[in-house]
Structure formats: C-alpha cells, structure tokens
Amino acid sequence: MRKQSITLWIFLVFGVLEIFSIHTLAEKQYAFLQATQRITPPLTGPTHSFIYQPTAALSRSDSSDEDRFVGVWKFVARESRRNNGEILPAKSPFQRGFIIYTATGHVAVQLLGDTRPAYPVDQPTGEQAQAALENYIAYYGDFTVDQEKGTVTHHRRVHINPAQETDAVRSYAFSGNRLMLTLPSSTIKNKEVTTTIIWEKVE
C-alpha cells in the first residue's frame, strides 16, 4: 500500500511538471508569434476575447492624406500673395466658418462675414437679399484626394449659388493642426495672385 502511494505521488509530481512545462512552452510560442506576427494580446475584463487578430486587421497600417482630412475645421484666415511672395492686404468678406470632411467622403462648407444685419421685416428687399448672399458661401457634396498631385477636389452637388455647382480643385498642405487650401491662381491688375484659405482642426 505504501509502495502504491509513493508511486501515485511520483505520477502526480511528474504530471504537475508536465503541465507547467506545456504552459511555459505555450507562453514562449505566443510571445514569439506576438513579436514576429504582431498578434494583438487578449483584452481583459468583461470585454475579454479569445480571438487574436493581426494589428493590421484592427486599424490601417498607414494614414493616407484622405484620412487626415476627416474632421471639422474652423476658418482662420484667407491670405493672398503675389508670385514674389508679397502678401496683399486682406480683403476677404469672410471672417468665420467651418468646413467638414466625413469618412464617407462627403464635404460641407459654410463661410460668412461678421456683419450680417437682420432684415427689418420678414420679407427682405432685393438689395438686402443680395447683400446677404454676397456675404455668405454654403455648399455640400463629396470630395476626392489626389495625393500624388497634392490636390483635393470638392464635387459641389448643391451650392447657394447654382452657378457654382461645379468641381472645385484646391492644392492642399497640412501643418500641425492646420490645413491650407490654395485656390488656382488668378490675375489681378496684370499680376498673378494666389489665394490660400487656412483652416484649423476642431479637436
């Protein structure tokens, strides 16, 4: 009987060592896979999951410029320059506004001036209505980004001015939390002028 007990204890000890060895080996194998295949460790707590996925499957491996556009941006300034770098005096009627880019590829813009007097009566005169429209821009549509050319195109589906329901191409640049959209050059008094609108991301 004593001999059988000793034999049983030996089997138990070896069994525990075997389990410990298997567990250690499994941990080492998982650590190796985690290091070489970027396996995401399991979550803890009530959301614990036993499904492991490569990190790339959970989020994009690199951020494209189109991703950087997504968000709400507030108007900061409008700046016009000549080819020699000279900054022209600010003449923008727009002092505030927002531009919104969505992850679904949509864009919406509103720009307006500081002075927008209320109509004295419910029905404005033709001059009052025209003054209000001249001091306001609003449109929405969708957008596409050409990262190689460094341009973003606003496909304006609806515009407060129906004549502007066209594609608007802008050169773009990011600097920190700011976005610069540059309009195509125009000629003013026989000199080429480039206008850039500066936006700041709303966090």
C-alpha positions in Angstrom: 0.0 0.0 0.0 2.8 2.4 0.9 4.6 1.5 -2.3 1.4 2.3 -4.3 1.1 5.7 -2.5 4.7 6.6 -3.4 4.1 5.6 -7.0 1.0 7.8 -7.1 2.9 10.8 -5.7 5.6 10.3 -8.3 3.0 10.3 -11.1 1.3 13.4 -9.6 4.7 15.3 -9.4 5.6 14.4 -12.9 2.1 15.4 -14.0 2.4 18.8 -12.5 5.8 19.3 -14.0 4.5 18.3 -17.4 1.6 20.7 -17.2 4.0 23.5 -16.1 6.3 22.7 -19.0 3.5 22.7 -21.5 2.2 26.1 -20.2 5.7 27.6 -20.3 6.2 26.4 -23.9 2.8 27.8 -24.9 3.7 31.2 -23.4 7.1 31.2 -25.3 5.4 30.2 -28.5 2.8 33.0 -28.1 5.5 35.6 -27.2 7.4 34.5 -30.4 4.2 34.9 -32.6 3.4 38.2 -30.9 6.9 39.5 -31.7 7.0 38.2 -35.3 3.4 38.5 -36.5 2.2 41.5 -34.4 -0.6 39.4 -32.7 -2.8 41.5 -30.5 -2.9 40.4 -26.9 -6.3 39.5 -25.5 -8.5 42.1 -23.8 -9.1 41.9 -20.1 -12.3 42.4 -18.1 -15.8 41.9 -19.4 -14.8 42.6 -23.0 -12.2 39.7 -22.9 -11.9 38.0 -26.3 -10.0 34.9 -27.2 -9.9 35.9 -30.9 -6.5 37.2 -31.8 -6.1 39.3 -35.0 -3.0 40.9 -36.6 -2.8 44.6 -35.7 -3.2 45.5 -39.4 -6.7 44.0 -39.3 -7.8 46.2 -36.4 -6.5 49.5 -37.9 -5.0 50.8 -41.0 -1.2 50.3 -41.1 -0.6 53.8 -42.5 -2.6 57.0 -42.6 -3.3 58.5 -46.0 -3.9 62.2 -46.7 -7.6 61.4 -47.2 -7.8 60.2 -43.6 -6.2 63.4 -42.4 -8.9 65.5 -44.0 -11.7 63.8 -41.9 -13.0 66.1 -39.2 -14.3 69.6 -38.5 -12.1 72.6 -39.4 -12.7 76.2 -38.5 -11.8 79.2 -40.6 -8.7 81.0 -39.5 -7.7 83.4 -42.4 -7.6 84.0 -46.1 -4.3 85.1 -47.5 -3.4 86.3 -51.0 0.1 86.5 -52.3 1.8 87.7 -55.5 4.4 85.5 -57.2 7.2 87.4 -55.4 5.8 86.4 -52.0 4.3 89.8 -51.3 1.2 89.4 -49.1 -1.7 91.6 -50.3 -3.9 93.4 -47.8 -6.7 91.3 -46.6 -9.9 91.9 -48.5 -11.8 88.8 -47.6 -15.5 89.4 -46.7 -15.5 86.1 -44.8 -14.4 86.1 -41.2 -15.8 82.9 -39.8 -17.0 79.5 -40.9 -16.4 75.8 -41.0 -15.5 73.0 -43.4 -16.4 69.4 -42.6 -15.0 66.3 -44.2 -16.5 62.9 -43.3 -15.1 59.4 -43.5 -17.8 58.6 -46.0 -16.3 61.1 -48.5 -18.6 64.0 -48.0 -17.8 67.7 -47.6 -19.8 70.7 -46.4 -18.7 74.3 -46.2 -20.1 77.4 -44.7 -18.4 80.8 -44.7 -19.8 84.2 -43.7 -18.8 87.7 -42.7 -19.0 89.2 -39.2 -21.7 91.7 -40.2 -25.0 90.1 -41.2 -27.7 92.6 -40.1 -31.2 91.2 -39.6 -33.9 92.1 -42.1 -36.1 94.9 -40.8 -39.1 92.9 -41.9 -39.8 89.3 -42.6 -39.6 89.8 -46.4 -36.2 91.4 -47.4 -35.9 93.8 -50.3 -33.9 92.6 -53.4 -30.9 94.7 -52.3 -31.0 93.2 -48.7 -31.2 89.7 -50.0 -28.3 90.2 -52.5 -26.2 91.7 -49.7 -26.8 88.7 -47.5 -25.9 86.3 -50.3 -22.7 88.2 -51.2 -21.6 87.8 -47.6 -22.2 84.1 -47.4 -21.0 80.9 -49.0 -22.5 77.4 -48.4 -22.3 74.2 -50.3 -22.1 70.4 -49.9 -21.1 67.4 -51.9 -18.3 64.9 -51.9 -14.6 65.1 -52.2 -11.7 63.2 -53.7 -8.0 63.4 -52.9 -5.1 63.1 -55.4 -2.2 62.5 -53.1 0.4 62.4 -55.9 -0.7 65.8 -57.2 -1.4 67.2 -53.8 -4.9 68.3 -54.6 -8.4 67.8 -53.2 -11.5 68.2 -55.4 -14.8 69.4 -53.9 -17.6 68.0 -56.1 -20.1 70.6 -55.2 -23.6 69.0 -55.7 -25.6 71.8 -54.1 -24.4 75.4 -53.8 -26.2 78.5 -52.5 -25.1 80.0 -55.9 -26.4 77.5 -58.5 -23.7 78.7 -61.0 -21.1 77.3 -58.6 -22.3 73.7 -58.6 -19.1 72.5 -60.2 -15.9 70.8 -59.3 -13.5 73.0 -57.3 -9.9 71.8 -57.3 -7.6 73.0 -54.4 -4.0 72.4 -53.7 -3.6 71.3 -50.1 -0.9 71.2 -47.3 -1.0 70.2 -43.7 1.0 71.9 -40.9 0.3 70.6 -37.4 -3.4 71.0 -36.8 -3.9 73.3 -39.7 -5.0 72.7 -43.3 -4.1 75.1 -46.1 -6.3 75.1 -49.2 -4.9 77.0 -52.2 -7.1 78.2 -55.0 -6.0 78.3 -58.6 -4.0 81.4 -59.4 -5.9 84.5 -60.7 -4.7 87.7 -62.4 -5.3 91.0 -60.6 -4.1 94.2 -62.3 -1.9 92.1 -64.7 -0.2 90.3 -61.8 -0.7 86.7 -60.8 -2.1 86.2 -57.3 -2.5 83.0 -55.3 -5.1 82.8 -52.5 -4.9 80.3 -49.7 -7.6 79.7 -47.1 -6.3 78.5 -43.7 -8.3 76.2 -41.5 -7.7 74.8 -38.0 -8.9 71.4 -36.9 -11.5 71.4 -34.1 -10.4 68.8 -31.5 
